[in-house]
Every structure is written in C-alpha cells, then in structure tokens.
Amino acid sequence: MSSGRPSRGTRYTVRFVDFDAASTRLIGARSFDFARQVAVMAIINRTPDSFFDEGKTFGLDAAVRAALTAVDDGADWVDVGGVPFGRGPVVSVQEELDRVLPVVEAIAANSDVVISVDTTNAEVARASILAGAGVINDTSGLFDPAMAGVIAASSATLVLTHSLWPPRSEPPRPEYGDVVEEVVRFLRDRIFVAQDAGIPIDRLIVDPGHDLNKNTFHTLELTRRLDEITRLGPPLLVAISNKDFIGETLDREKQDRLEGTIATAVFCIMKGARIVRMHDVPAAVAAVRMTEALLGFREPVYARHNLE
C-alpha cells in the first residue's frame, strides 16, 4: 500500500497564504489569534512506555485527572496519545481506541479546551473526532494514506509533522544535506497533499519534528533557523519538551531538563512558533505568557510598580 508520500526530488506548487492573514483560527471551541498569541499544549500519554512520564498517566483516571489539572493550570490545549511514535511493540487499532477515546470523551464533557489526538492511524483519527477531538496531531506526516481524507471530511485541524520512517520502527542513522531545506521541502509537499485532499490551509498546522529522525546537531540547526519554516504559512507547533537534544546539550537526564525546555520554548516563540507542546504546564504557561508580554502581545495582569 502506498504511503502517499512524494518520491524523492518531487516538487509541488503550494497555495500559500500570508501568515498574518491566516493568524486567527477557530480550533475546536476556542479561537486563537496567532499573530498575538501562543498556545500551550499539555501532553497526556495514555501509554505504559511513554518517553517522559513512563506510564504515570496510563490509567484512565490518572489520564483524565492529569488533563483536567492541565486545564486548571492554564493549558489552552490537551494532546492525548495512545501509542508513542518511537520504536516499540505494535499496538492494535482497537487497543489504541480503547486507550484514547474515553480520555477524549471525559475531557470534552468537562471543558471547552482544545483536544488533539496524537495518532498516525486514520481509523483512530475518525473515531477521535467523533468523540470530541478538534485536532489530529499526525507525527508521521500522513504515513496513513487515508488520513488526509478523514480530516477533509471533518471540521478538524491537522498537524503535519516532519518524520521520515514508519511509526514504531527502528530508524536508520539520519543523514541530511541541509536539514532545514529538507524539512521545509517535506512539509511543503505535505501541505500540497493535504490541500489536494480537500483540507483548507486554515485547518493546517506544521511541526518540524524536533528529534524525530534527527540527531542533536540536526535539531539544534533546525531550531536556530525555525523562522525559515514559519514562511510556509500555517502556524508552527514545536514539540520540544524534555527531548534528547536538550539532554545531550546540557548533560541532563530527562527528568532534569525543565530549564533547557523553557529556554528552548522561549527561543522558538521568538523565532515564530505559536504552539508549544509541554509536559510541565504551570512553568510553560508562566514562560509563554511572559514572552507574550515582552513581545507586546499582552498587557500585564496588573501594574502598580512606580505607578501608585
């Protein structure tokens, strides 16, 4: 079965829009002005082998509780996953549905927060949208050829992520000529495929895929030149929380990467990112709101210093 991926060297003409003109988005039940706003996406992994939390939210009650706590802590968005992208045992479609759907339904019943489902499977995407998800976060970049059609037939938003190899596989050592140029080319092609399937550009978000099929040097270079990816048009999501490029740069184990994660998130926002996918929601919300104020996007909650 074809993956729907363009062959190496393929070029497409993409229908671009001005970033500012496309900045205001209705995603789920919430509106975002990405010209002046940054969304904090909380991570809820209902998996026994998740990278960072190692199964702490695998239980249904724990997952729902963590999601609603994230909302109370100021998250704009909750990303629910039932299968990690990285190498590991196969998880059946039914098992993924059983993990994800009850969490989506519970969040939707208790909050108007944006709900995304991190899945590479079109069947899971379809069921998740019916359950209340407003976004499908496809970290495979449309590896499932049915995915674009499922999104097109709904009102959901699609996150297109740069990755090169099948989910849950053992990838070869990544090699690039110019990692940024190749990521831009891949995402441009994915935008074309999505539009060709009937998904309007105002329902697309792009993610350069920090650490996905990339080594630390690739990811650092990608982050330095993130502004080149924002020129594609759709809002930019960065999933950088506690990742290995931070650990290897600072010589920190994954539980000790918060400072590096926050610094990276702020840098990415300065480079144009408008959605940040984070584990520590209170710290992320404080850092993001402060960065918005420094950029002139928001006013202080109050101002008394030398004014009284």
C-alpha beads as a LAMMPS data file, in Angstrom:
LAMMPS data file: protein, C-alpha beads

308 atoms
307 bonds

1 atom types
1 bond types

-500.0 500.0 xlo xhi
-500.0 500.0 ylo yhi
-500.0 500.0 zlo zhi

Masses

1 110.0

Atoms # bond

1 1 1 0.000 0.000 0.000
2 1 1 1.346 3.410 -0.899
3 1 1 2.122 5.770 1.932
4 1 1 1.028 8.763 -0.119
5 1 1 4.498 10.276 0.251
6 1 1 6.031 12.082 -2.724
7 1 1 9.072 10.453 -4.241
8 1 1 12.489 11.932 -3.506
9 1 1 13.039 15.081 -5.536
10 1 1 9.324 15.730 -6.180
11 1 1 8.348 19.410 -6.258
12 1 1 4.880 20.884 -5.889
13 1 1 3.454 24.364 -6.162
14 1 1 1.699 25.128 -2.895
15 1 1 -1.081 27.667 -2.468
16 1 1 0.438 29.913 0.192
17 1 1 -1.327 32.483 2.363
18 1 1 0.123 35.365 4.316
19 1 1 0.882 34.300 7.904
20 1 1 -0.848 37.293 9.474
21 1 1 -3.916 36.881 7.266
22 1 1 -4.269 33.287 8.497
23 1 1 -3.391 34.027 12.115
24 1 1 -6.880 33.869 13.640
25 1 1 -8.104 30.301 13.896
26 1 1 -11.153 28.618 15.361
27 1 1 -9.775 25.331 16.687
28 1 1 -12.291 23.169 18.468
29 1 1 -14.345 25.558 20.572
30 1 1 -11.597 28.149 21.040
31 1 1 -10.347 31.000 18.899
32 1 1 -6.635 31.809 18.640
33 1 1 -5.045 34.920 17.184
34 1 1 -1.631 33.546 16.337
35 1 1 -0.374 36.981 15.365
36 1 1 -0.541 37.890 19.057
37 1 1 -0.968 34.649 20.965
38 1 1 0.908 31.463 21.806
39 1 1 -0.976 28.301 22.774
40 1 1 0.309 25.932 25.446
41 1 1 -0.387 22.284 24.571
42 1 1 -0.327 19.863 27.511
43 1 1 0.816 16.281 26.964
44 1 1 -1.309 13.365 28.183
45 1 1 0.134 9.974 27.245
46 1 1 -2.100 7.011 27.993
47 1 1 0.700 4.578 27.307
48 1 1 2.811 2.287 29.517
49 1 1 6.013 3.187 27.653
50 1 1 5.829 6.928 27.090
51 1 1 9.143 8.711 26.757
52 1 1 8.918 11.103 29.697
53 1 1 6.240 10.061 32.195
54 1 1 6.863 6.308 31.810
55 1 1 3.244 5.272 32.274
56 1 1 2.192 7.657 35.059
57 1 1 -0.947 8.577 33.102
58 1 1 -1.592 5.149 31.601
59 1 1 -4.594 4.514 33.857
60 1 1 -7.836 6.117 32.694
61 1 1 -8.499 8.028 35.915
62 1 1 -4.902 9.266 36.041
63 1 1 -5.052 10.430 32.416
64 1 1 -8.341 12.302 32.841
65 1 1 -7.204 13.834 36.124
66 1 1 -3.921 14.993 34.553
67 1 1 -5.770 16.512 31.584
68 1 1 -8.240 18.480 33.713
69 1 1 -5.430 19.606 36.043
70 1 1 -3.565 20.917 32.999
71 1 1 -6.654 22.892 32.018
72 1 1 -6.873 24.373 35.526
73 1 1 -3.159 25.245 35.267
74 1 1 -3.812 27.307 32.143
75 1 1 -3.270 24.942 29.218
76 1 1 -5.048 26.046 26.060
77 1 1 -4.858 22.632 24.529
78 1 1 -4.553 18.987 25.612
79 1 1 -2.816 16.415 23.398
80 1 1 -3.877 12.819 24.083
81 1 1 -1.766 9.930 22.820
82 1 1 -2.274 6.174 22.959
83 1 1 0.834 4.991 21.081
84 1 1 4.332 6.519 21.267
85 1 1 5.889 7.396 17.905
86 1 1 9.240 5.792 18.703
87 1 1 10.322 2.185 18.407
88 1 1 8.339 -0.406 20.339
89 1 1 5.803 -3.209 20.135
90 1 1 2.822 -2.991 17.810
91 1 1 -0.367 -1.635 19.403
92 1 1 -3.581 -2.753 17.709
93 1 1 -6.060 -0.207 16.439
94 1 1 -8.647 -1.424 18.949
95 1 1 -6.194 -1.049 21.828
96 1 1 -5.327 2.480 20.729
97 1 1 -9.041 3.337 20.524
98 1 1 -9.636 1.876 23.979
99 1 1 -6.826 3.997 25.388
100 1 1 -7.692 7.284 23.697
101 1 1 -11.455 7.593 23.300
102 1 1 -12.502 7.506 26.994
103 1 1 -9.996 10.276 27.753
104 1 1 -11.211 12.447 24.879
105 1 1 -14.834 11.945 25.895
106 1 1 -14.136 12.800 29.530
107 1 1 -12.215 15.970 28.686
108 1 1 -14.877 17.107 26.211
109 1 1 -17.585 16.578 28.837
110 1 1 -15.794 18.774 31.364
111 1 1 -14.034 21.537 29.407
112 1 1 -14.013 23.550 26.189
113 1 1 -10.224 23.146 25.964
114 1 1 -8.865 22.190 22.540
115 1 1 -8.389 18.431 22.394
116 1 1 -5.934 16.887 19.962
117 1 1 -5.194 13.217 19.497
118 1 1 -1.644 12.164 18.712
119 1 1 -2.179 9.326 16.224
120 1 1 -0.872 8.137 12.881
121 1 1 -3.910 5.949 12.190
122 1 1 -6.847 7.244 10.122
123 1 1 -9.388 4.998 11.849
124 1 1 -8.334 6.276 15.266
125 1 1 -8.463 9.831 13.936
126 1 1 -12.022 9.382 12.653
127 1 1 -13.291 7.970 15.941
128 1 1 -11.431 10.606 17.979
129 1 1 -13.023 13.455 16.035
130 1 1 -16.474 11.962 16.650
131 1 1 -15.609 11.710 20.359
132 1 1 -14.755 15.405 20.600
133 1 1 -11.207 15.955 19.328
134 1 1 -10.758 19.142 17.311
135 1 1 -7.235 18.356 16.129
136 1 1 -5.374 15.307 14.854
137 1 1 -1.666 15.503 15.618
138 1 1 -0.168 13.175 12.995
139 1 1 3.503 12.796 13.858
140 1 1 4.064 10.609 10.788
141 1 1 3.300 13.316 8.213
142 1 1 0.379 11.426 6.570
143 1 1 2.007 7.991 6.560
144 1 1 -1.510 6.503 6.529
145 1 1 -2.854 7.319 3.024
146 1 1 -6.413 7.527 4.387
147 1 1 -5.601 10.205 6.965
148 1 1 -5.995 13.280 4.738
149 1 1 -9.411 12.123 3.560
150 1 1 -10.617 11.610 7.125
151 1 1 -9.592 15.135 8.103
152 1 1 -11.055 16.626 4.913
153 1 1 -14.427 15.030 5.666
154 1 1 -14.499 16.656 9.122
155 1 1 -14.029 20.137 10.560
156 1 1 -10.874 19.116 12.425
157 1 1 -7.449 20.698 12.163
158 1 1 -4.444 18.600 11.106
159 1 1 -0.876 18.876 12.404
160 1 1 1.640 17.869 9.723
161 1 1 4.946 16.739 11.219
162 1 1 8.264 16.065 9.541
163 1 1 9.387 12.467 10.016
164 1 1 10.981 10.006 7.617
165 1 1 10.293 6.462 8.760
166 1 1 7.238 4.405 9.784
167 1 1 5.979 4.861 13.350
168 1 1 7.254 2.316 15.923
169 1 1 10.112 1.329 13.618
170 1 1 13.873 1.189 14.161
171 1 1 15.066 4.084 12.001
172 1 1 18.492 4.159 10.354
173 1 1 21.007 6.824 11.284
174 1 1 19.593 10.110 9.874
175 1 1 21.581 11.979 7.239
176 1 1 20.757 15.301 5.605
177 1 1 22.451 17.653 3.197
178 1 1 20.750 20.731 4.671
179 1 1 18.301 19.605 7.358
180 1 1 16.237 22.800 7.238
181 1 1 15.866 22.797 3.476
182 1 1 14.801 19.148 3.545
183 1 1 12.292 19.702 6.368
184 1 1 10.804 22.690 4.530
185 1 1 10.570 20.672 1.317
186 1 1 8.871 17.777 3.092
187 1 1 6.339 19.996 4.880
188 1 1 5.635 21.921 1.680
189 1 1 4.852 18.646 -0.060
190 1 1 2.656 17.510 2.827
191 1 1 0.714 20.789 2.684
192 1 1 0.088 20.150 -1.003
193 1 1 -1.140 16.604 -0.369
194 1 1 -3.464 17.830 2.388
195 1 1 -4.879 20.640 0.260
196 1 1 -5.287 18.319 -2.684
197 1 1 -7.364 16.020 -0.445
198 1 1 -9.660 18.930 0.388
199 1 1 -8.236 20.269 3.664
200 1 1 -8.136 24.089 3.575
201 1 1 -4.915 25.727 4.660
202 1 1 -6.661 27.376 7.601
203 1 1 -7.036 23.880 9.095
204 1 1 -3.344 23.016 8.830
205 1 1 -0.519 23.368 11.366
206 1 1 3.101 22.362 10.767
207 1 1 5.629 20.780 13.134
208 1 1 9.308 20.417 12.114
209 1 1 9.654 17.280 14.258
210 1 1 12.373 18.063 16.781
211 1 1 14.447 14.884 17.316
212 1 1 12.203 12.784 15.021
213 1 1 14.685 11.032 12.707
214 1 1 17.207 13.749 13.588
215 1 1 20.286 13.855 15.786
216 1 1 21.075 16.634 18.249
217 1 1 23.078 18.671 15.719
218 1 1 20.193 18.469 13.234
219 1 1 17.671 19.586 15.840
220 1 1 19.800 22.495 17.062
221 1 1 20.261 23.712 13.484
222 1 1 16.547 23.340 12.827
223 1 1 15.745 25.391 15.915
224 1 1 18.205 28.164 15.025
225 1 1 16.547 28.518 11.607
226 1 1 12.961 27.982 12.693
227 1 1 11.907 31.231 11.047
228 1 1 12.536 29.615 7.656
229 1 1 9.800 27.093 8.431
230 1 1 7.282 29.733 9.518
231 1 1 7.402 31.087 5.957
232 1 1 5.381 28.082 4.828
233 1 1 2.298 29.875 6.170
234 1 1 0.447 27.643 8.665
235 1 1 1.021 28.187 12.398
236 1 1 4.089 26.405 13.724
237 1 1 3.935 23.854 16.543
238 1 1 7.089 22.792 18.378
239 1 1 7.259 19.595 20.431
240 1 1 10.483 20.196 22.313
241 1 1 9.664 19.294 25.906
242 1 1 12.447 17.372 27.698
243 1 1 13.764 15.922 24.454
244 1 1 17.141 14.286 23.984
245 1 1 18.699 17.234 22.145
246 1 1 18.222 19.238 25.343
247 1 1 19.595 16.451 27.497
248 1 1 22.639 15.949 25.286
249 1 1 23.329 19.680 25.054
250 1 1 23.194 20.188 28.821
251 1 1 24.215 16.696 30.008
252 1 1 20.908 16.283 31.837
253 1 1 18.750 13.194 32.349
254 1 1 15.186 13.524 31.088
255 1 1 13.722 14.414 34.496
256 1 1 16.161 17.352 34.847
257 1 1 15.563 19.194 31.572
258 1 1 12.959 21.772 32.603
259 1 1 15.249 24.820 32.408
260 1 1 16.528 23.764 28.999
261 1 1 12.982 23.087 27.836
262 1 1 11.749 26.521 28.915
263 1 1 14.727 28.280 27.294
264 1 1 14.091 26.371 24.071
265 1 1 10.371 27.170 24.120
266 1 1 11.031 30.896 24.525
267 1 1 13.631 30.827 21.738
268 1 1 11.175 29.018 19.436
269 1 1 8.450 31.578 20.145
270 1 1 10.869 34.378 19.283
271 1 1 11.526 32.535 16.011
272 1 1 7.808 32.310 15.218
273 1 1 6.411 29.199 16.935
274 1 1 2.829 29.690 18.077
275 1 1 2.009 26.354 19.762
276 1 1 4.356 24.750 22.292
277 1 1 3.827 21.132 23.388
278 1 1 4.930 20.863 27.023
279 1 1 4.964 18.468 29.993
280 1 1 5.220 20.972 32.867
281 1 1 2.147 23.127 32.265
282 1 1 2.467 25.713 35.082
283 1 1 6.088 26.503 34.175
284 1 1 5.234 26.596 30.463
285 1 1 2.237 28.889 30.931
286 1 1 4.286 31.351 33.010
287 1 1 7.137 31.369 30.469
288 1 1 4.817 31.718 27.484
289 1 1 2.680 34.497 28.987
290 1 1 5.824 36.428 29.987
291 1 1 7.217 36.040 26.474
292 1 1 3.934 37.276 25.014
293 1 1 4.155 40.378 27.232
294 1 1 7.773 41.043 26.215
295 1 1 6.732 40.780 22.560
296 1 1 3.911 43.260 23.158
297 1 1 1.204 40.648 22.614
298 1 1 -0.459 41.039 26.035
299 1 1 -0.779 43.530 28.881
300 1 1 0.336 42.767 32.455
301 1 1 -2.365 41.296 34.680
302 1 1 -1.875 44.378 36.859
303 1 1 0.609 47.260 37.043
304 1 1 1.409 49.026 40.330
305 1 1 5.203 49.379 40.392
306 1 1 6.087 53.140 40.428
307 1 1 2.521 53.921 39.389
308 1 1 0.970 54.422 42.825

Bonds

1 1 1 2
2 1 2 3
3 1 3 4
4 1 4 5
5 1 5 6
6 1 6 7
7 1 7 8
8 1 8 9
9 1 9 10
10 1 10 11
11 1 11 12
12 1 12 13
13 1 13 14
14 1 14 15
15 1 15 16
16 1 16 17
17 1 17 18
18 1 18 19
19 1 19 20
20 1 20 21
21 1 21 22
22 1 22 23
23 1 23 24
24 1 24 25
25 1 25 26
26 1 26 27
27 1 27 28
28 1 28 29
29 1 29 30
30 1 30 31
31 1 31 32
32 1 32 33
33 1 33 34
34 1 34 35
35 1 35 36
36 1 36 37
37 1 37 38
38 1 38 39
39 1 39 40
40 1 40 41
41 1 41 42
42 1 42 43
43 1 43 44
44 1 44 45
45 1 45 46
46 1 46 47
47 1 47 48
48 1 48 49
49 1 49 50
50 1 50 51
51 1 51 52
52 1 52 53
53 1 53 54
54 1 54 55
55 1 55 56
56 1 56 57
57 1 57 58
58 1 58 59
59 1 59 60
60 1 60 61
61 1 61 62
62 1 62 63
63 1 63 64
64 1 64 65
65 1 65 66
66 1 66 67
67 1 67 68
68 1 68 69
69 1 69 70
70 1 70 71
71 1 71 72
72 1 72 73
73 1 73 74
74 1 74 75
75 1 75 76
76 1 76 77
77 1 77 78
78 1 78 79
79 1 79 80
80 1 80 81
81 1 81 82
82 1 82 83
83 1 83 84
84 1 84 85
85 1 85 86
86 1 86 87
87 1 87 88
88 1 88 89
89 1 89 90
90 1 90 91
91 1 91 92
92 1 92 93
93 1 93 94
94 1 94 95
95 1 95 96
96 1 96 97
97 1 97 98
98 1 98 99
99 1 99 100
100 1 100 101
101 1 101 102
102 1 102 103
103 1 103 104
104 1 104 105
105 1 105 106
106 1 106 107
107 1 107 108
108 1 108 109
109 1 109 110
110 1 110 111
111 1 111 112
112 1 112 113
113 1 113 114
114 1 114 115
115 1 115 116
116 1 116 117
117 1 117 118
118 1 118 119
119 1 119 120
120 1 120 121
121 1 121 122
122 1 122 123
123 1 123 124
124 1 124 125
125 1 125 126
126 1 126 127
127 1 127 128
128 1 128 129
129 1 129 130
130 1 130 131
131 1 131 132
132 1 132 133
133 1 133 134
134 1 134 135
135 1 135 136
136 1 136 137
137 1 137 138
138 1 138 139
139 1 139 140
140 1 140 141
141 1 141 142
142 1 142 143
143 1 143 144
144 1 144 145
145 1 145 146
146 1 146 147
147 1 147 148
148 1 148 149
149 1 149 150
150 1 150 151
151 1 151 152
152 1 152 153
153 1 153 154
154 1 154 155
155 1 155 156
156 1 156 157
157 1 157 158
158 1 158 159
159 1 159 160
160 1 160 161
161 1 161 162
162 1 162 163
163 1 163 164
164 1 164 165
165 1 165 166
166 1 166 167
167 1 167 168
168 1 168 169
169 1 169 170
170 1 170 171
171 1 171 172
172 1 172 173
173 1 173 174
174 1 174 175
175 1 175 176
176 1 176 177
177 1 177 178
178 1 178 179
179 1 179 180
180 1 180 181
181 1 181 182
182 1 182 183
183 1 183 184
184 1 184 185
185 1 185 186
186 1 186 187
187 1 187 188
188 1 188 189
189 1 189 190
190 1 190 191
191 1 191 192
192 1 192 193
193 1 193 194
194 1 194 195
195 1 195 196
196 1 196 197
197 1 197 198
198 1 198 199
199 1 199 200
200 1 200 201
201 1 201 202
202 1 202 203
203 1 203 204
204 1 204 205
205 1 205 206
206 1 206 207
207 1 207 208
208 1 208 209
209 1 209 210
210 1 210 211
211 1 211 212
212 1 212 213
213 1 213 214
214 1 214 215
215 1 215 216
216 1 216 217
217 1 217 218
218 1 218 219
219 1 219 220
220 1 220 221
221 1 221 222
222 1 222 223
223 1 223 224
224 1 224 225
225 1 225 226
226 1 226 227
227 1 227 228
228 1 228 229
229 1 229 230
230 1 230 231
231 1 231 232
232 1 232 233
233 1 233 234
234 1 234 235
235 1 235 236
236 1 236 237
237 1 237 238
238 1 238 239
239 1 239 240
240 1 240 241
241 1 241 242
242 1 242 243
243 1 243 244
244 1 244 245
245 1 245 246
246 1 246 247
247 1 247 248
248 1 248 249
249 1 249 250
250 1 250 251
251 1 251 252
252 1 252 253
253 1 253 254
254 1 254 255
255 1 255 256
256 1 256 257
257 1 257 258
258 1 258 259
259 1 259 260
260 1 260 261
261 1 261 262
262 1 262 263
263 1 263 264
264 1 264 265
265 1 265 266
266 1 266 267
267 1 267 268
268 1 268 269
269 1 269 270
270 1 270 271
271 1 271 272
272 1 272 273
273 1 273 274
274 1 274 275
275 1 275 276
276 1 276 277
277 1 277 278
278 1 278 279
279 1 279 280
280 1 280 281
281 1 281 282
282 1 282 283
283 1 283 284
284 1 284 285
285 1 285 286
286 1 286 287
287 1 287 288
288 1 288 289
289 1 289 290
290 1 290 291
291 1 291 292
292 1 292 293
293 1 293 294
294 1 294 295
295 1 295 296
296 1 296 297
297 1 297 298
298 1 298 299
299 1 299 300
300 1 300 301
301 1 301 302
302 1 302 303
303 1 303 304
304 1 304 305
305 1 305 306
306 1 306 307
307 1 307 308
